[in-house]
Amino acid sequence: MTHDVTAPVTGSPTRQEALAWDAADPLARFRDRYLPLDEHVVAYLDGNSLGRPLASIGTAWDAAMQQWSGRLIRGWSEGWLELPGTVGDELGAAALGAAPGQVVVADSTTVLLYKCVRAALNLRPGRTRVVLDGEDFPTDRYVVASLARDLGLDLVWLRAQTAHGLTAEDVAAAVDERTAAVVLSHVDYRSGALADAAAITAAAHAAGALTVWDCSHSVGVCPIELDAWRVDLAVGCTYKFVGAGPGAPAFTYVAARHHETLDQPVWGWLGRRDPFDMEQGYVPAAGITRMLSGTPPVLGLLAVREGAALIAEAGLPAIRAKSVALTEAAVALTDEWLVPAGFTLISPRDSDRRGGHVSIARTDARRVCARLVDRGVLADFRRPDVLRLGLSPLPGSRAELWDAMAVLRAVAHDS
Ligand SMILES: *Cc1c(COP(=O)(O)O)cnc(C)c1O
């Protein structure tokens, strides 16, 4: 194919318009809170997989090194042991719509999902059915499949019928008096579809089932109201839009109304009442603390604290508004520049039903993605043919997106 990629395109924003938009962006000042991009990176469109580093995390870690070297073992009784709950409350207030005492930060998303699904089954004795998304992120499918094998569960695999993802009607049709739990992602990792978590939770509750939401791709970028939506249990990553760094611990939420009978499967000493009594037999701690198992990852927790503080300062409504503006711009440029080159938009067109990334497809997406990386545009490829454009509102800008899309247009037209 030969196309003049420098020809002006009507309808889509120009680079000047993108720059003007950035100059008026109320969140522009947050861009400087991040360490600068490497000079070879034109655009970073992978913040939905690994967020960019916040400079304040380095400061927090320096202070932690001082505390570690000065206080040594005494650090545990001088705040470290409480971090899973205090940072959980901070993240809960900033990003989850969770009142205090219902969130802890610990373990990985995978491990917490296991604990949550098992705990949900324990809260619904006699029910052996779990409803889940057949296209969900692999770890979510594997965790539930492992529980199904061990416990003899009956799994109901759903499949979204449209680009808008699974709906409350899909879930209502799949749940009944045998269903213990509905396990779903709030934002689909591949398409970016944003589920109506409140309506789906209500549909599950109507059949007496509980919901376990994976908010990995929505936390920090989409409004989440776990309390108001009557969600039962939830988990999510902190190294994506929260920006707490590679391998940062995940969060879990359990609604207070379930705490008294909450029973998770990984009984560890730090989830026990009075752990330092070192007593025989496991007696769960009161409240959300019983979701903990072992020693808190202090450095990771301190990084989650920085991410949560930044989200609180910027405010989720403003973050969401910028996220929608960025994804709308990406959709407009896709229509204008990439659809003529054979790409299709697979994310929902309706921004109310779209999370923080935009996905497009073409059969050679893997090769296109590799060529983008060669030219300094870091995006990612998802099998079989999807290119994901992750748009982080706090470090990102319209000009960065415009530059990335211009490179993508050139690559798409000459490959
Ligand atoms: C990123 C992601 C995970 C990652 O789980 P880890 O245990 O951190 O590897 C899990 N679920 C979903 C939906 C994700 O998007």
The ligand as an SDF file (V2000), in Angstrom:
LIG
                    3D

 15 15  0  0  0  0  0  0  0  0999 V2000
   -3.2420   -7.4840   35.3580 C   0  0  0  0  0  0  0  0  0  0  0  0
   -4.3160   -8.3900   35.8180 C   0  0  0  0  0  0  0  0  0  0  0  0
   -4.0740   -9.4010   36.7670 C   0  0  0  0  0  0  0  0  0  0  0  0
   -2.6740   -9.6210   37.2590 C   0  0  0  0  0  0  0  0  0  0  0  0
   -2.5990  -10.5090   38.3360 O   0  0  0  0  0  0  0  0  0  0  0  0
   -1.1840  -10.7040   39.0470 P   0  0  0  0  0  0  0  0  0  0  0  0
   -1.4610  -11.6390   40.1400 O   0  0  0  0  0  0  0  0  0  0  0  0
   -0.7150   -9.3530   39.4960 O   0  0  0  0  0  0  0  0  0  0  0  0
   -0.2250  -11.2520   38.0380 O   0  0  0  0  0  0  0  0  0  0  0  0
   -5.1380  -10.1680   37.1840 C   0  0  0  0  0  0  0  0  0  0  0  0
   -6.3880   -9.9800   36.6900 N   0  0  0  0  0  0  0  0  0  0  0  0
   -6.6500   -9.0270   35.7600 C   0  0  0  0  0  0  0  0  0  0  0  0
   -8.0380   -8.8470   35.2510 C   0  0  0  0  0  0  0  0  0  0  0  0
   -5.6160   -8.2180   35.2910 C   0  0  0  0  0  0  0  0  0  0  0  0
   -5.8740   -7.2860   34.3720 O   0  0  0  0  0  0  0  0  0  0  0  0
  1  2  1  0
  2  3  1  0
  2 14  2  0
  3  4  1  0
  3 10  2  0
  4  5  1  0
  5  6  1  0
  6  7  2  0
  6  8  1  0
  6  9  1  0
 10 11  1  0
 11 12  2  0
 12 13  1  0
 12 14  1  0
 14 15  1  0
M  END
$$$$
